[in-house]
């Protein structure tokens, strides 16, 4: 099964967010072909979460798991540390008071 490029996935994800009226922005542009994607959810109350995609070796499934959560500044620091290790990392920031990120919807794994 061919893999989608990171750029294609990011563009499709942002379109899905727009369709649900959820603001989403690329805050770090990674490698168009193979960059990893990290999603930050800002609930606009000083709190945030970030998520990255994980691969389950036993089942072969891909799923989104929490990377960091808590005070927004702490989540930003965790994202910054990750960017130091991976300069090809994409970072998408979502702003939604209801905490919607859509990562649990079909097609986004």
Phi and psi in degrees as GROMACS dihedral restraints (atoms count N, CA, C in turn):
[ dihedral_restraints ]
;  ai    aj    ak    al  type     phi  dphi    fc
    3     4     5     6     1   -70.9    20    10
    4     5     6     7     1   145.3    20    10
    6     7     8     9     1   -91.5    20    10
    7     8     9    10     1   146.8    20    10
    9    10    11    12     1   -75.9    20    10
   10    11    12    13     1   148.0    20    10
   12    13    14    15     1   -71.4    20    10
   13    14    15    16     1   156.7    20    10
   15    16    17    18     1   -59.7    20    10
   16    17    18    19     1   -42.9    20    10
   18    19    20    21     1   -61.5    20    10
   19    20    21    22     1   -42.8    20    10
   21    22    23    24     1   -62.3    20    10
   22    23    24    25     1   -45.5    20    10
   24    25    26    27     1   -62.5    20    10
   25    26    27    28     1   -45.4    20    10
   27    28    29    30     1   -60.6    20    10
   28    29    30    31     1   -46.5    20    10
   30    31    32    33     1   -61.3    20    10
   31    32    33    34     1   -41.7    20    10
   33    34    35    36     1   -66.6    20    10
   34    35    36    37     1   -40.1    20    10
   36    37    38    39     1   -64.2    20    10
   37    38    39    40     1   -45.3    20    10
   39    40    41    42     1   -62.4    20    10
   40    41    42    43     1   -37.0    20    10
   42    43    44    45     1   -64.9    20    10
   43    44    45    46     1   -41.2    20    10
   45    46    47    48     1   -64.2    20    10
   46    47    48    49     1   -40.1    20    10
   48    49    50    51     1   -62.4    20    10
   49    50    51    52     1   -45.8    20    10
   51    52    53    54     1   -58.9    20    10
   52    53    54    55     1   -40.1    20    10
   54    55    56    57     1   -60.4    20    10
   55    56    57    58     1   -31.2    20    10
   57    58    59    60     1   -95.6    20    10
   58    59    60    61     1     8.9    20    10
   60    61    62    63     1    57.8    20    10
   61    62    63    64     1    41.5    20    10
   63    64    65    66     1  -110.3    20    10
   64    65    66    67     1   116.6    20    10
   66    67    68    69     1   -66.2    20    10
   67    68    69    70     1   130.7    20    10
   69    70    71    72     1  -140.6    20    10
   70    71    72    73     1   140.8    20    10
   72    73    74    75     1  -138.1    20    10
   73    74    75    76     1   143.3    20    10
   75    76    77    78     1   -83.2    20    10
   76    77    78    79     1   117.1    20    10
   78    79    80    81     1  -102.9    20    10
   79    80    81    82     1   -13.9    20    10
   81    82    83    84     1  -146.8    20    10
   82    83    84    85     1   121.0    20    10
   84    85    86    87     1   -91.8    20    10
   85    86    87    88     1   112.6    20    10
   87    88    89    90     1   -89.8    20    10
   88    89    90    91     1  -163.8    20    10
   90    91    92    93     1   -66.9    20    10
   91    92    93    94     1   129.6    20    10
   93    94    95    96     1   -62.3    20    10
   94    95    96    97     1   -30.9    20    10
   96    97    98    99     1   -90.7    20    10
   97    98    99   100     1   -52.4    20    10
   99   100   101   102     1  -129.8    20    10
  100   101   102   103     1    15.4    20    10
  102   103   104   105     1   -66.9    20    10
  103   104   105   106     1   143.6    20    10
  105   106   107   108     1   -73.8    20    10
  106   107   108   109     1   158.0    20    10
  108   109   110   111     1  -120.1    20    10
  109   110   111   112     1   132.9    20    10
  111   112   113   114     1  -121.5    20    10
  112   113   114   115     1   131.9    20    10
  114   115   116   117     1  -112.3    20    10
  115   116   117   118     1   126.5    20    10
  117   118   119   120     1  -106.6    20    10
  118   119   120   121     1   128.8    20    10
  120   121   122   123     1  -105.9    20    10
  121   122   123   124     1   113.8    20    10
  123   124   125   126     1  -102.4    20    10
  124   125   126   127     1   116.3    20    10
  126   127   128   129     1   -90.5    20    10
  127   128   129   130     1     8.9    20    10
  129   130   131   132     1    62.2    20    10
  130   131   132   133     1    24.6    20    10
  132   133   134   135     1  -126.7    20    10
  133   134   135   136     1    19.3    20    10
  135   136   137   138     1    90.9    20    10
  136   137   138   139     1    -4.3    20    10
  138   139   140   141     1  -110.2    20    10
  139   140   141   142     1   156.3    20    10
  141   142   143   144     1  -156.1    20    10
  142   143   144   145     1   165.0    20    10
  144   145   146   147     1  -139.0    20    10
  145   146   147   148     1   152.4    20    10
  147   148   149   150     1  -128.7    20    10
  148   149   150   151     1   151.4    20    10
  150   151   152   153     1  -133.2    20    10
  151   152   153   154     1   146.3    20    10
  153   154   155   156     1  -134.9    20    10
  154   155   156   157     1   159.7    20    10
  156   157   158   159     1   -87.6    20    10
  157   158   159   160     1   134.8    20    10
  159   160   161   162     1  -119.0    20    10
  160   161   162   163     1   151.6    20    10
  162   163   164   165     1  -111.5    20    10
  163   164   165   166     1   123.9    20    10
  165   166   167   168     1   -88.2    20    10
  166   167   168   169     1   111.5    20    10
  168   169   170   171     1   -64.8    20    10
  169   170   171   172     1   -30.6    20    10
  171   172   173   174     1   -72.2    20    10
  172   173   174   175     1   -44.2    20    10
  174   175   176   177     1  -101.4    20    10
  175   176   177   178     1   -18.0    20    10
  177   178   179   180     1    81.3    20    10
  178   179   180   181     1     3.2    20    10
  180   181   182   183     1   -81.0    20    10
  181   182   183   184     1   150.8    20    10
  183   184   185   186     1  -110.4    20    10
  184   185   186   187     1   137.2    20    10
  186   187   188   189     1  -146.3    20    10
  187   188   189   190     1   158.5    20    10
  189   190   191   192     1   -91.5    20    10
  190   191   192   193     1   129.3    20    10
  192   193   194   195     1  -125.6    20    10
  193   194   195   196     1   157.8    20    10
  195   196   197   198     1   -69.7    20    10
  196   197   198   199     1   133.1    20    10
  198   199   200   201     1   -96.5    20    10
  199   200   201   202     1   -43.6    20    10
  201   202   203   204     1  -158.2    20    10
  202   203   204   205     1   155.6    20    10
  204   205   206   207     1  -155.0    20    10
  205   206   207   208     1   157.7    20    10
  207   208   209   210     1   132.3    20    10
  208   209   210   211     1  -146.9    20    10
  210   211   212   213     1   -61.0    20    10
  211   212   213   214     1   137.2    20    10
  213   214   215   216     1   -54.6    20    10
  214   215   216   217     1   -40.5    20    10
  216   217   218   219     1   -62.4    20    10
  217   218   219   220     1   -35.6    20    10
  219   220   221   222     1   -69.9    20    10
  220   221   222   223     1   -39.4    20    10
  222   223   224   225     1   -65.7    20    10
  223   224   225   226     1   -42.2    20    10
  225   226   227   228     1   -60.2    20    10
  226   227   228   229     1   -39.4    20    10
  228   229   230   231     1   -64.6    20    10
  229   230   231   232     1   -40.9    20    10
  231   232   233   234     1   -63.9    20    10
  232   233   234   235     1   -39.9    20    10
  234   235   236   237     1   -64.9    20    10
  235   236   237   238     1   -42.2    20    10
  237   238   239   240     1   -60.4    20    10
  238   239   240   241     1   -40.7    20    10
  240   241   242   243     1   -63.3    20    10
  241   242   243   244     1   -39.7    20    10
  243   244   245   246     1   -65.5    20    10
  244   245   246   247     1   -38.3    20    10
  246   247   248   249     1   -65.8    20    10
  247   248   249   250     1   -29.8    20    10
  249   250   251   252     1   -63.4    20    10
  250   251   252   253     1   -35.8    20    10
  252   253   254   255     1   -81.9    20    10
  253   254   255   256     1   -28.8    20    10
  255   256   257   258     1  -132.4    20    10
  256   257   258   259     1    91.0    20    10
  258   259   260   261     1   -68.8    20    10
  259   260   261   262     1   -13.1    20    10
  261   262   263   264     1   -91.3    20    10
  262   263   264   265     1     8.5    20    10
  264   265   266   267     1   -73.1    20    10
  265   266   267   268     1   131.7    20    10
  267   268   269   270     1   -88.2    20    10
  268   269   270   271     1   140.5    20    10
  270   271   272   273     1  -126.9    20    10
  271   272   273   274     1   124.4    20    10
  273   274   275   276     1  -113.0    20    10
  274   275   276   277     1   129.7    20    10
  276   277   278   279     1  -108.8    20    10
  277   278   279   280     1   130.4    20    10
  279   280   281   282     1  -111.8    20    10
  280   281   282   283     1   139.2    20    10
  282   283   284   285     1  -117.6    20    10
  283   284   285   286     1   110.2    20    10
  285   286   287   288     1  -152.9    20    10
  286   287   288   289     1   115.9    20    10
  288   289   290   291     1   -61.9    20    10
  289   290   291   292     1   -29.3    20    10
  291   292   293   294     1   -80.7    20    10
  292   293   294   295     1    -6.6    20    10
  294   295   296   297     1    79.2    20    10
  295   296   297   298     1    22.1    20    10
  297   298   299   300     1   -82.1    20    10
  298   299   300   301     1   134.4    20    10
  300   301   302   303     1  -131.1    20    10
  301   302   303   304     1   -13.9    20    10
  303   304   305   306     1    66.0    20    10
  304   305   306   307     1     4.2    20    10
  306   307   308   309     1   -66.6    20    10
  307   308   309   310     1   -17.6    20    10
  309   310   311   312     1   -90.4    20    10
  310   311   312   313     1     3.7    20    10
  312   313   314   315     1   -84.0    20    10
  313   314   315   316     1   151.3    20    10
  315   316   317   318     1   -58.0    20    10
  316   317   318   319     1   141.8    20    10
  318   319   320   321     1    94.0    20    10
  319   320   321   322     1   -10.2    20    10
  321   322   323   324     1  -103.7    20    10
  322   323   324   325     1     0.7    20    10
